[in-house]
Amino acid sequence: MKNPIIRRVPALWLLLLAAGLLSAQQVPQLEVAVESTLVYRGEPFLLQVKVVSEKEAEQPVFPPSQDFRVEEVMAPSRNRSTSVQIVNGRMIREERNELLFNFSLVPLRTGELRIPAIPVRIDGKLYATRASQIRCQEPETIDDVGLEMLVSATECYVGEPLMLTWNWYVGRRVGDFRFNLPVLAMEEFWFPEYSPEIDQRYLKEYLRIDIGQGKTMIGRQGLGHWQNRQLTQVTFSQPLIPKQAGSYTLPASSVVFAIEDMRGSRQRRSLMDDFFSSRRMRRVSVASGSQQLVVRDLPTTGRPANYSGIVGSCSVQASAEPREVSVGDPIIVTLRLRGPVYLDGVRLPDLSAQESLNGDFKVSDVSPGTIENGEKVFQFTLRARHAELDAIPAIELPYFDSKTGQYATAATQPIALTVKAVSTVTAMDVEGRAAPIMAPGGAELRAWSEGIAANVAGLDILKNHRVGLQQWRRSPWWLLLCVVMPLVYGALWLFLHFWRRRHADPGLLAARQAAARCRRALKRVVPTDEGAGDAILAAWRDFFGAKLRLPAAA
């Protein structure tokens, strides 16, 4: 007879094997693949990290490298699957969670380049991919595609709007282009939302520029010159406003696009073939130069009290309608401001603080302004306070002139105005009365000295009508509410109580009425009729059925 322990050895081996398989399935699997093992300096390629794990993996960070520059980190994609295995009669359920992390890398030098191991954190534990090798060659010369970044000034002051402009020159067919503008990530500057004016006559020349992270700009296509060649030019701009003083380097911008590959096929990894099936296109990147910018603080000496923050050259014009009014009539004034590069953030100072204007006019309804043909247009309402006026005085707008480095004031020209006096209209004039109106009690109504807001009389015409318990007891409503209504409520309650009690038991009510029904039925019987006996029997049967609470047929 065999030892029972020996008989159990195969079962133990199967359990250990199943445990080993289960533990092996729980270890995360990391794979790395590249778009091509042959790349070109300055041209981006795709690096993909695939993580297969039951736990959630965090977004990996590409390690710092002197051989590569991270062009873009793309949003990860996810694949989920579930499989069931039966091992030694036991069902094992496996959930496969596959995450794909994509990086756009740009090689910085030629030769054999080593892609370092990329750390990946999964469920608090750190794992790493395997390092891999690729070969980088010099790219072909592209002299018909270029990019430049321009700034409207190399020196400015804090708060002074500047305009960043990108010109992309293209001399061949390109596609799938995407811009990388790292200057827009600088926290030392404010980049307000900006939409250029669209010329409706040339709508076909405008296009949307993808700048990454789901953001776009509006560009316009035309003709331009790049390296003594006439090429297609795409231009787009973005306002830039410095927040603080300092000397800054605006980093270079770049654009990645696809062109037709005339150098033949390139080696590919099978994992990436599904994503890059075209063999005649390749992605190319061109970069602009960087720009230097010096920002200075605004001086505090000489700053006007009503300074509203306008920096740069400034001019203003005004118009008014109507120009023949009476005292108190509204006058619509339109201001047109021109000068600053970025007009959306321009606002008017407090006009009511201008003594030459506030003393003779009441200012109201100041609009936030709209942009029309390169001008900021404001409107507000003036009302003349008296008739001794012949013009609207010059409206002053203080600003800081960045060219001279001093504060200045832009002013409109005075606007000629004709103001007529108005007479005071009393209540008697409106009603056509010759004599004053007398209030109850004989008091004369007096006109309110502050205007026609109200006509008042003395308090002696008002009578004191007190309301208390004594007044209620003398009123007939007290008797109705306190005596009659409760009696009516009590009578209704008694009636409903007895009616419900009487009809609560239909059988008892029928037994009480059985004798009366029997007597009426017997009185209706005629002894000489043939059915008299049956009628008498039915009457008694109904009587005993009601009394005994049985059906009459029983």
Beta strands, then each sheet from edge to edge (+ up, - down):
strand 1: 29-34
strand 2: 38-40
strand 3: 45-52
strand 4: 68-73
strand 5: 77-87
strand 6: 90-107
strand 7: 111-115
strand 8: 119-122
strand 9: 125-128
strand 10: 132-137
strand 11: 145-151
strand 12: 155-157
strand 13: 162-170
strand 14: 175-180
strand 15: 189-190
strand 16: 206-210
strand 17: 216-226
strand 18: 229-242
strand 19: 246-250
strand 20: 254-260
strand 21: 281-287
strand 22: 291-296
strand 23: 315-321
strand 24: 324-326
strand 25: 330-338
strand 26: 361-364
strand 27: 370-372
strand 28: 375-384
strand 29: 391-392
strand 30: 396-401
strand 31: 406-411
strand 32: 415-416
strand 33: 418-420
strand 34: 446-447
strand 35: 455-456
sheet 1: 1+ 3- 6+ 4-
sheet 2: 1+ 3- 6+ 5-
sheet 3: 2+ 10+ 7-
sheet 4: 8+ 9-
sheet 5: 11+ 13- 18+ 15-
sheet 6: 11+ 13- 18+ 17- 16+
sheet 7: 12+ 22+ 19-
sheet 8: 14+ 20- 21+
sheet 9: 23+ 25- 28+ 26-
sheet 10: 23+ 25- 28+ 27-
sheet 11: 24+ 33+
sheet 12: 29+ 32-
sheet 13: 30+ 31-
sheet 14: 34+ 35-
end
